[in-house]
Amino acid sequence: MNKPLLMIPGPMDPPDEVLKRCGMPVFPHYEGDFPAFHEQLVDKMKYVFGTTDGTVLIPNGSGTTAVNMMLASLCTTDRSVLVVNNGGFGDYAEKNLQCLGVPHVAVKAEYGTVVDCNEVRDEMKRGGHGFIYVIHNESSTAVLNPLPPLGDIAREFGGLLLVDAISSVGGVVIDMDGSGADVVAGSSQKCLELPPGLAPVAVGPRAWEYMRAMKDRRVPYVLDFMMWENSLLTRGDWHPQLATGATTMLYALDWMADQIHQEGLENRQQRFCAAGERLKQGLRELGFSPAADPRHASPVVTEFLTPDGISAADIRSYYMAEHNTMVGRGGRTDAGGNTISFRVAHFGRAAESERIDRLIEITTQFVTKRA
């Protein structure tokens, strides 16, 4: 298979040390050194999520696994969910809830903007929903949704705030405790800069209290937060994870958690944001414009609108065919249904100066040839 240079919003090209650790000989997921290793890794990941009171679990799977654990463990057919939907992953959340038979409503926003929190409050007042569900970094539209207002609203009405942070954990400050988030679901293959395969998730005290009060819980064993917690509590000294762990991936995550600690999450977010600003400036000069409202622009991914006469399909094909570089599809279309946007990541290795400059350079070549 051809291996392109990845500038898509995940998966990302991992650092060499991550690949080295993923390729280490496999070690067991129980007994020996693993329980102590797992305990200190979980403590490191609490910083990444921004929690001291929450419990971090690191099961195998994609970010979708973490999201489905969150919904399966908490949501039932007798309590509705308010979905803050301003993009494609908000749409996915609605479909997921529909498949589970969980009642839900959505408060929506225009493309590239955030939802009005007053509308969220009004809907919570009207509907008495048990949960607010939000995509922290809506990478489909390159918008960052603010969490603290939603956490306050959830508490005002006795609900829980459920956060899909698949594309923000490890690259954006979440401050789970300070923002009022009750569950935060992440993934390994985006800002954590690992290959796909881990589904880290943090569960706060209010969510645990809610689950313990639920009646007749029917949750698939491996998706049940309470079963994972039970494994930690009853056999943490020899088998802390509920199922077989992806041990070499966890070894790589341990190294990445150290890098995030050393840099500091605020500094890391600022670095990714600065790389994005550098990219935006370079492409603006060529006629491309960011699609998202700049007040709510994602610090880790940007969607660009193409200039008149340039299709997104053409430039994406040029990047791949001529420079073996992949950027993401966009969601904006013109009156004829043609896609007029594409998305570029600027986190992890994609934030490196050489890669940002290279993308600006090859885009300049494309525009010059078209002139």
PyMOL commands that set and color helices and strands:
alter all, ss='L'
color gray80, all
select helices_A, chain A and resi 16-22+34-49+63-74+88-100+117-127+148-156+176-179+205-213+221-223+225-235+247-263+265-284+294-296+312-323+348-351+353-370
alter helices_A, ss='H'
color red, helices_A
select strands_A, chain A and resi 5-6+55-57+60-61+81-85+104-108+131-135+137-138+143-144+160-164+183-185+197-198+201-203+289-290+301-305+325-326+328-329+341-345
alter strands_A, ss='S'
color yellow, strands_A
deselect
rebuild
show_as cartoon
